[in-house]
Amino acid sequence: MERMESFQELDADAVSDYARRFAESEQLQHAEEEDDWVDLRSMAAGGSGDESSRDDMYMANASPRTDTSEDFLEEDAQRMQTGNEDQHMEGRDGHSRQRQGEGDMDVGAHQDKKGLPTAGSASDSALPLSPEEQAAQKGRMEHGCSHYRRRCRLRAPCCNEVFTCRHCHNEAKNAGEEDPKLRHDLPRHEVTSVVCMLCNMEQPVSQRCRSCGVTFGEYFCDKCRFFDDDISKEQFHCNDCGICRIGGRDKFFHCATCECCYAMSLQDKHKCVEKSMHHNCPVCFEYLFDSVHSTSVMVCGHTAHHACLEEMRQHGQYNCPICSKSLYDMAPVWAQLDAEVEATPMPPEYRDKLVWILCNDCGGINEVRFHLVAQKCPVIDCGSYNTRQTRASGNAATAAAAGPSHTG
């Protein structure tokens, strides 16, 4: 009777609206699936059940209600008087809080609700540096020269002058010195003092400044007196070479015959030449053993700067500048020369002319028939046109006197 009296106090539209909402709330109480609950709430709000309506209803349940219409105020008043409806409201709000908590868990995988980094983020794992560590890292990768990034200069024991690195010294005191008697290189292993580039204090060789505490180089070799902040080069010291190399210790091996470090890909696959790196580049004449430029090992075992060999190739030079052996697979070129020789008949006066040739590839010395295009090595396993004429032989008697044909 109390419920019917409350109905009589409202107009017909309000009663109809209340009855509809009460029926929907009963359906809502028995809904088991989460998506069904969202769809029912969307229907109660007059929505279509699409994603935008679901998001609006989710936000409405996650935040305090702000609707002030009279119908909703009457509905809330009636539900406050009914314990069953209070229990239903608690279940609905609890379900809403659960949905909101699930959303918070998804966001928490990367950051919390306030946008702050979580415990698993990188900012929490990075601990603050101590004052000593901050001083050591000061100016990293900001100082040095065109050759190295470092935070100290070297006192040259040969001329008692200060240079950033040995290459800067050699460029000024060797390549740039007009007087040949004064030209010299810096003996790196004899350096005993350095000058800090941040506080200008001169001190004995060490990795860290005794005055300001800055690190002179992230990589430091006490044997070579070598400093470098750029550790991406993967520097390492080779005791057999006696100097530092770059590229990673596990990627190189030291060849005892060549007396140098070669890439692992060349192990047991290169021709050994004694002290092959202990000489100047045959193209630019820079000393190869401690050069900062990339060096290539040719098929013959000789070495030269990679850039120098590439420049030779661009100018049509395909032979080793030391022994004249072919640097590449020349089989396609030899095939073209075969066709050209076949298509070029010799004049009658040259058809029977014989000459002695030396093959630069196989080392064979043989007598062959002369041709204006090129002389081909007669060795079956060779067949190279990389030959040069040593002497001429007019007839068989002259050839016999010159000695038999042989291969070296």
C-alpha positions in Angstrom: 0.0 0.0 0.0 2.9 2.4 0.8 4.3 1.7 -2.7 0.9 2.3 -4.4 0.4 5.6 -2.4 3.8 6.8 -3.6 2.7 6.0 -7.1 -0.5 8.1 -6.7 1.5 11.1 -5.7 3.3 11.0 -9.1 1.8 11.7 -12.5 1.2 9.0 -15.1 4.5 9.6 -17.0 6.6 9.4 -13.8 4.9 6.1 -12.8 5.5 4.6 -16.3 9.1 5.8 -16.2 9.6 4.4 -12.7 8.1 1.0 -13.6 10.3 0.8 -16.7 13.4 1.6 -14.7 12.5 -0.8 -11.9 12.0 -3.7 -14.4 15.3 -2.9 -16.0 17.0 -2.8 -12.6 15.7 -6.3 -11.9 17.2 -7.5 -15.1 20.4 -5.8 -14.2 20.5 -7.6 -10.9 20.4 -11.0 -12.6 22.9 -10.2 -15.4 25.9 -12.5 -15.1 28.2 -11.4 -17.9 30.0 -8.1 -17.9 29.1 -7.2 -21.5 25.4 -7.9 -20.7 25.6 -5.4 -17.8 27.0 -2.7 -20.0 24.4 -3.3 -22.7 21.6 -3.0 -20.2 22.9 0.2 -18.7 23.2 1.5 -22.3 19.6 0.6 -22.9 18.5 2.3 -19.7 20.3 5.5 -20.8 18.6 5.3 -24.2 21.8 4.4 -26.0 22.4 2.0 -28.9 24.9 -0.2 -27.1 27.9 0.8 -29.2 31.4 1.5 -27.8 30.9 5.2 -27.3 27.7 4.6 -25.2 29.6 1.9 -23.1 32.5 4.3 -22.4 30.0 7.0 -21.3 28.3 4.7 -18.9 31.6 3.4 -17.6 32.7 6.9 -16.8 29.4 7.7 -15.2 29.7 4.8 -12.8 33.4 5.6 -12.1 32.7 9.1 -11.1 30.1 10.8 -8.8 26.7 11.3 -10.5 26.0 14.9 -11.6 22.5 14.5 -13.1 19.9 16.7 -11.1 16.6 15.9 -12.9 13.5 15.4 -10.7 12.9 11.9 -12.0 16.3 10.7 -11.0 15.9 12.4 -7.6 12.6 10.6 -7.0 14.2 7.4 -8.1 17.0 7.8 -5.7 14.6 8.6 -2.8 12.6 5.5 -3.5 15.7 3.3 -3.6 17.0 4.7 -0.4 13.8 3.4 1.3 14.1 -0.2 -0.1 16.8 -2.4 1.4 16.6 -4.7 -1.6 17.4 -1.8 -4.0 20.2 -0.6 -1.7 21.8 -4.0 -2.0 21.3 -3.8 -5.7 23.1 -0.4 -5.8 26.0 -1.8 -3.8 26.3 -4.7 -6.3 26.2 -2.3 -9.2 28.7 0.1 -7.7 31.0 -2.8 -6.7 30.9 -4.1 -10.3 31.7 -0.6 -11.5 34.6 -0.3 -9.2 35.8 -3.7 -10.4 35.7 -2.5 -14.0 37.6 0.6 -13.0 40.2 -1.5 -11.2 40.7 -3.6 -14.2 41.3 -0.5 -16.3 43.8 0.7 -13.7 45.6 -2.7 -13.9 45.9 -2.3 -17.7 47.4 1.1 -17.4 49.6 0.0 -14.5 51.5 -2.2 -16.9 53.2 0.9 -18.2 52.4 3.7 -15.7 50.0 4.4 -12.9 46.7 6.4 -13.0 48.5 9.7 -12.4 50.9 9.2 -15.3 53.9 8.5 -12.9 56.5 5.8 -13.8 55.9 2.5 -12.2 58.4 0.4 -10.2 59.4 -1.5 -13.3 60.2 1.6 -15.4 63.7 2.6 -16.4 63.7 5.8 -14.4 63.4 3.9 -11.1 66.2 1.5 -12.1 68.6 4.4 -12.9 70.1 5.3 -9.5 71.3 8.8 -9.0 75.1 9.3 -9.5 77.3 10.1 -6.6 79.3 13.4 -6.7 82.4 11.4 -7.6 80.7 9.7 -10.5 79.2 13.0 -11.7 82.7 14.5 -11.7 84.1 11.6 -13.6 81.4 11.8 -16.3 81.8 15.6 -16.8 82.6 16.6 -20.3 82.4 13.1 -21.8 82.5 13.0 -25.6 82.8 16.8 -25.6 86.6 17.1 -25.8 89.4 15.8 -27.9 90.5 16.1 -31.5 89.7 14.9 -35.0 91.2 11.5 -34.1 89.9 10.7 -30.6 87.4 11.8 -28.0 89.3 12.3 -24.7 89.7 14.8 -21.8 93.4 15.1 -21.6 96.5 16.1 -23.6 99.8 14.3 -23.9 103.2 15.8 -22.9 105.4 14.6 -25.8 108.7 13.3 -24.3 110.5 13.9 -27.6 110.0 17.7 -28.0 108.4 18.5 -24.6 105.3 20.0 -26.3 101.6 19.2 -25.5 99.4 17.6 -28.1 95.9 16.0 -27.9 97.1 12.7 -29.4 100.1 11.2 -31.1 98.5 11.7 -34.5 98.2 15.4 -33.9 101.9 15.4 -32.9 103.0 13.5 -35.9 101.0 15.7 -38.3 102.7 18.8 -36.8 106.2 17.5 -36.2 106.6 15.0 -39.1 104.3 15.7 -42.0 104.2 19.4 -41.3 107.9 19.9 -40.5 109.9 21.6 -43.3 113.3 20.6 -41.9 113.9 16.9 -42.5 116.3 16.7 -39.6 113.6 17.8 -37.1 110.9 15.4 -38.3 110.0 12.7 -35.8 107.1 10.7 -34.4 105.8 10.6 -30.8 107.0 7.5 -28.9 103.6 6.6 -27.3 105.0 4.2 -24.8 107.4 6.8 -23.3 104.7 9.3 -22.4 104.8 10.0 -18.6 102.6 13.0 -18.0 99.2 14.3 -19.2 97.4 17.6 -18.9 93.7 17.7 -17.9 91.5 19.5 -20.5 89.0 20.6 -17.8 91.3 21.9 -15.0 94.6 22.2 -16.9 96.5 20.4 -14.2 99.6 18.4 -15.4 100.1 15.1 -13.7 101.4 11.6 -14.2 99.6 9.2 -16.5 96.4 7.8 -15.0 92.8 7.3 -16.1 91.4 9.9 -13.7 92.4 13.5 -12.9 93.9 13.9 -9.5 92.5 17.5 -9.2 89.0 17.5 -10.5 88.3 13.8 -10.6 87.3 13.7 -14.3 87.9 10.5 -16.3 90.3 11.2 -19.1 88.9 8.3 -21.2 86.3 5.6 -20.8 88.8 3.3 -22.4 92.3 3.6 -20.9 95.5 1.5 -21.7 98.3 2.1 -19.3 100.8 0.4 -21.7 100.0 2.5 -24.8 99.1 5.7 -22.8 95.9 5.6 -24.8 92.6 7.3 -23.9 89.3 7.3 -25.7 85.7 8.2 -24.6 84.1 6.4 -27.6 84.0 2.8 -26.4 81.7 1.8 -29.3 85.0 1.1 -31.2 85.5 -2.0 -28.9 89.1 -1.2 -28.3 91.5 -3.9 -26.9 95.2 -4.3 -26.3 97.1 -7.0 -28.2 100.2 -8.1 -26.2 101.7 -9.6 -29.3 101.3 -6.5 -31.4 102.2 -4.3 -28.4 99.5 -1.7 -29.3 95.8 -1.3 -29.0 93.4 -2.3 -31.7 89.7 -1.7 -32.4 86.9 -4.0 -33.4 86.6 -6.4 -30.5 89.1 -8.9 -29.1 86.8 -11.9 -30.0 86.7 -10.8 -33.7 90.4 -10.9 -34.4 93.4 -13.3 -34.1 97.1 -12.6 -34.1 99.1 -14.2 -36.9 102.6 -15.0 -35.7 104.1 -15.1 -39.2 102.5 -11.8 -40.4 103.0 -10.4 -36.9 99.7 -8.6 -36.9 96.0 -9.0 -35.9 93.7 -10.2 -38.7 89.9 -10.7 -38.8 88.7 -14.2 -37.7 87.4 -14.7 -41.3 91.0 -14.9 -42.5 92.2 -17.5 -40.0 93.8 -20.4 -42.0 92.5 -18.7 -45.2 95.2 -16.1 -46.0 98.6 -16.4 -47.4 101.2 -15.5 -44.8 103.9 -13.0 -45.6 106.4 -12.3 -42.9 105.8 -8.9 -41.3 103.3 -8.1 -44.0 101.9 -5.1 -42.0 105.3 -3.7 -40.9 105.8 -1.5 -44.0 104.3 1.5 -45.7 101.2 1.3 -47.8 102.4 0.8 -51.4 100.0 3.4 -52.7 100.0 6.3 -50.1 103.2 5.3 -48.2 101.7 5.6 -44.8 102.9 3.1 -42.2 100.4 0.4 -42.0 101.1 -1.3 -38.7 99.6 1.4 -36.5 97.5 3.2 -39.1 94.1 4.4 -38.0 92.7 3.7 -41.5 91.2 0.3 -42.6 93.7 -2.1 -44.1 93.0 -5.0 -46.6 94.9 -8.2 -47.1 95.2 -9.1 -50.8 95.1 -12.6 -52.2 98.9 -12.6 -52.6 99.3 -11.8 -48.8 100.4 -8.2 -49.2 98.6 -5.4 -47.5 97.4 -1.9 -48.3 94.8 0.6 -47.2 91.3 -0.4 -48.3 90.6 3.1 -49.6 93.8 3.0 -51.7 92.8 -0.3 -53.3 89.4 1.0 -54.1 90.9 4.0 -55.7 93.1 1.7 -57.8 90.1 -0.3 -58.9 88.3 2.9 -60.0 91.2 3.7 -62.2 91.4 0.2 -63.8 94.3 -1.1 -61.8 93.5 -4.7 -60.8 97.0 -5.9 -59.8 98.9 -5.9 -56.5 101.2 -2.8 -56.5 104.0 -4.9 -55.0 103.9 -8.3 -56.9 101.5 -7.5 -59.7 99.3 -10.5 -59.0 95.6 -10.2 -59.9 93.5 -8.9 -57.0 90.1 -10.2 -58.3 88.7 -13.0 -60.2 89.6 -12.0 -63.8 88.0 -15.0 -65.6 85.4 -12.9 -67.4 88.0 -10.5 -68.6 90.2 -13.3 -69.8 87.3 -14.7 -71.8 86.7 -11.4 -73.5 90.4 -11.2 -74.4 90.2 -14.7 -75.9 87.5 -13.5 -78.2 89.4 -10.4 -79.1 92.6 -12.4 -79.9 90.6 -14.8 -82.0 89.0 -12.0 -84.0 92.3 -10.2 -84.6 94.5 -12.0 -87.2 98.2 -11.2 -87.1 100.1 -9.8 -90.2 102.1 -12.4 -92.1 105.4 -11.0 -90.7 104.3 -11.6 -87.1 102.5 -14.9 -87.4 105.6 -17.1 -86.6 107.1 -14.7 -84.0 107.8 -16.3 -80.6 108.4 -14.4 -77.3 109.2 -15.4 -73.7 106.7 -14.2 -71.1 106.4 -14.2 -67.3 103.0 -14.8 -65.8 102.4 -12.5 -62.9 99.7 -14.8 -61.5 101.3 -18.3 -61.5 104.9 -17.2 -61.9 105.4 -19.4 -65.0 108.1 -18.4 -67.6 107.1 -19.8 -71.1 107.6 -19.2 -74.8 104.4 -18.3 -76.6 103.4 -17.0 -80.0 103.4 -13.2 -80.1 100.1 -11.3 -80.5 99.4 -7.6 -80.6 96.5 -7.8 -78.2 98.0 -9.7 -75.3 100.1 -12.8 -74.4 98.2 -15.6 -72.7 99.9 -17.9 -70.2 99.9 -21.4 -71.7 99.6 -23.2 -68.3 96.3 -25.0 -68.3 95.4 -24.2 -64.7 96.2 -20.5 -65.2 95.3 -19.1 -68.6 95.9 -15.6 -67.4 96.6 -12.6 -69.6 98.4 -10.9 -66.7 101.8 -11.5 -68.3 104.8 -9.5 -69.4 107.3 -10.1 -72.2 110.8 -10.8 -70.9 112.7 -11.4 -74.2 112.1 -12.3 -77.9 113.2 -15.5 -79.7 113.5 -15.3 -83.4 113.5 -19.0 -84.2 113.7 -22.4 -82.6 117.5 -22.4 -82.4 117.4 -19.2 -80.4 114.7 -20.6 -78.2 116.8 -23.7 -77.5 119.8 -21.6 -76.6 117.7 -19.5 -74.3 116.7 -22.6 -72.3 113.7 -24.8 -71.9 110.3 -23.5 -71.0 109.5 -23.9 -67.3 107.1 -22.8 -64.7 108.2 -21.3 -61.4 
